[in-house]
Amino acid sequence: MATALTGYAAIKAGIIPVALVNQSFIDARDFTESVASIEHYYQEIARQAKEKNKENELSSLEIERATLDKLIENELIRVELEKRIVKEEIQSLVSKKIGALEEVKTPQFGGAVMALYGISADRFRELVLEPKAREEIFAESLEDEDNDFDSAIQSLRDRAKVRILVPGLHWEDAGVIVRGR
């Protein structure tokens, strides 16, 4: 019931969920922008290589599957981190990690991100850099406990209650799969 209420509250607030993950959700905006940026990236790489190798192309459905799987993992990590570390401290650690990347501070960074991914530098920070920083912080917290990152992620995935609302994608065996589309 809590998952249904979370989804209902999100829709009522004008946010359209594409997946319900335990007591939170992945919104359609993050999902569609992430998929579009990955497709843009692959198109740009193919254009720069001036060749289209059909064997190396990923289908849109596979990009959607892999993207949603990663967004779900990012959400699981975010929630788990908030159980371990105060939310404000997490944001401070994330900002420090991103701030340490010198190239992020250059004016060329925004143009490069736009050209390669088709999204703004701020959105790239939200969709890519911040989740990656949280992942690194989570991995570091596991080292302190002498715990393995891959095992911890698998445990989070195994325990997750996920409902996917994208047609043709389903949560099965602790991951997103393609089925019936």
N, C-alpha and C positions, 0 to 999 in steps of 0.2 A: 504494500500500500504506500509506503514512503516513497518508493521509486515513482509510482504513478503521481503522487502529489508533487514531487520535484519536477516531473515533466509538465504537469498542468501549470504549476507556478511559473515555469520558464515561458511557456506559451503565452500565459496571461501577461507576462512582462514584456512580450514582444520578441522573445528569444525563441528560435525554433531549434529544438534539440535534434541531433542525428543519432545520438546514442546516450543512453542512461547508464551511468557507471556508479555502482553502489548508491550513494546519496547525492551524486552530482551528475553533470551532463556535459556532453561535447556539443557546442552550438554549430549550427549550419554555416554561419559566417566563417568561423575558424576552419571548418572542414573544406568548404568550397574554395576559400582563398589558398589554403595549403595545397589542395589538388591542383588548382590553376597555376600556382607558382612552380610546382614540380613539373607540370606539363610544359610550362613556359621554359623552364630550365632545360629539359630534354630537347625541345625544339631549337633552342638557342645553341646548344652543344652540337646538334646535328647540322644546323646552318653553318656554324663555324667550321665544322669538319667537312662541309660541302659534300657530304654523302649521306644517304639514308640507307642504313643497313636494317632491313626488315627483321633480321634475326635478333638484333639488339634493341628493338623498340619494345617498350612496355605498353600494354593495352591500357586504355583509360580505366577499365574495371580493376586491373591489377594495381594501378596507381591509387585508385580510391581505396582498395582493400588495405594496401600497405600504409597509406596515410592514416586511415581511421585506426588501424592497429597501433600505430605510433602515437596518435593523439590519445588513445585510451591508456597506453602505457604512461605517457606524460602525466595524465590525470591521476593515475594510481600513485605515481611517484610524488606528485604535488601533495596529495592528501596524506600519504605516509610521512613525508617530511614534516608536515604541519603537526603530526602526532609526536614527532621527535624534537622539533625545534620551534621556538616561538616564531610566529608568522613575520613579525617585523625584522627579526634576525635573519630569516631566510631571504627576505627582500634585500637586506643589506649585503648579504653574502653574494647574492645573484648580481647585484649592481657592481660589487667589487670585481667579480670574475669577468663581467662584460667590460667594465672600465679598464681592465688590464690589457684588453685587446687594443693595441695602438691603432690598427687600421680602422676600427670603428669610429675613431675620433677624426678621421680625415674627411674632407669634403668629397673626395672621390668615392668614398664608400657607398654613399646613397645612390650615386649614379651607377656604380657597378652592380649594386643589388637590384636596382630597377631594370637594368639591361639584362641581367642574368636570370632574375626570378620574377620580374614583372610586378613587384610590390615595393612599397616605400621602405626606407631603412627602419622607421619606427615599427612598422608591421612585421618586418623581418626579425626585429629584436623580440617582439611579442611571440611570434610563431616558432622561431628557430633558436635564437640565442638564449632567451630566458629558460625554456624547457631544457636545453642542453646544459646550462649552468646548474639547474636544479638536479639534473641527473648526476652531474659530477659531485655536487654537494652530498647527494644521497649515497653515492659510491664511497665518498670519503667517510661518511658517518658509519658505513658498514665496516670499513677497515679498522675503525676504532673498536668495533665489536668482534673483530677477527671473523667477519662474515663475508661470503662470496656474493658479488653483485648479481651474477646471472641466476643463482639460486634464489636470492631475495626477490628479484623481479618475477621469476617463475612462481614463487609462492604468492606474491601479490596477484598475479594473473589467475592462479588456480582458485584463490578465495574470492575473486571479484564476481559481483552480480552485474552482468552487462546485458542490456537490451539494445539491439541495434535497430534503428528506424529507417535505414537506407535499404530500399528494395534490392534484393540479390546478395546482400552481405549479412552474415550471421556470426554470432559468437559461439565457437565450438572448440573444445579442448584448449581453453585459455588463449584463444587467438581469433582473429577475424578471418573468415573464409568466404569464398564466393560459392553461392548455391542458388540455383533456380532463376537465373536472370538471362 
